[in-house]
Amino acid sequence: MRLAGTVAMVLLLGACNAQEPAAEPEAPAEADSTLGAKDEIDLQASGITVPPQDGDAALEVPFGSKRAAAEATLAVVLGSVVERRENDECPAGPMAMTEYRGVTLNFQDDRFVGWFATDPYVPDQTREEMLATEGVVLIGDSTLGPEFVIGDVDGMSIGGLFDGALDDSAVFSLWAGVNCFFR
């Protein structure tokens, strides 16, 4: 499984621009219980992309895409849905979530607004390695834990958490867009 490297994520942040929502697919893609037929995704500050694989074109799932289109497109890689849930008490407003193994898609008003990722979709890097990368900043005094940001702290960015405060701590999670965090 290939993940976009941290440097690639930082470069993608600078290349993000507004895009039209993904077209509504005619029928949801078939998926198995592990990974789908493809095995790569690029997590971006503006959504998720399935890069070209097996001779197919890239599949873009930008924030703002309709829920059915986002779920059907990403099922090709993410496999079967683990759980669907709703939370009316999120600080950002009521949110519906679709959880796959390692990635949760967040929806408001039937639109894709954010993602949250864990293993196997996070970089296999230590805290020391991540913080040595240009564009990665540690957030002091975060109520979420040892938090960092990739990109512009006040703009288009990917957030993340380490699993500890030591240099050899691993990246625990990444996210972008709207999430249900209680700070």
HELIX and SHEET records of a PDB file:
HELIX    1   1 THR A    6  ALA A   15  1                                  10    
HELIX    2   2 ARG A   67  LEU A   78  1                                  12    
HELIX    3   3 ARG A  127  LEU A  131  1                                   5    
SHEET    1   A 3 ASP A  42  GLN A  44  0                                        
SHEET    2   A 3 GLY A  47  VAL A  50 -1                                        
SHEET    3   A 3 LEU A  59  PRO A  62 -1                                        
SHEET    1   B 8 GLU A  83  ASN A  87  0                                        
SHEET    2   B 8 MET A  95  TYR A 100 -1                                        
SHEET    3   B 8 VAL A 103  GLN A 108 -1                                        
SHEET    4   B 8 ARG A 111  ALA A 117 -1                                        
SHEET    5   B 8 VAL A 171  GLY A 177 -1                                        
SHEET    6   B 8 SER A 157  PHE A 162 -1                                        
SHEET    7   B 8 GLU A 147  GLY A 151 -1                                        
SHEET    8   B 8 VAL A 136  ILE A 139 -1                                        
END                                                                             
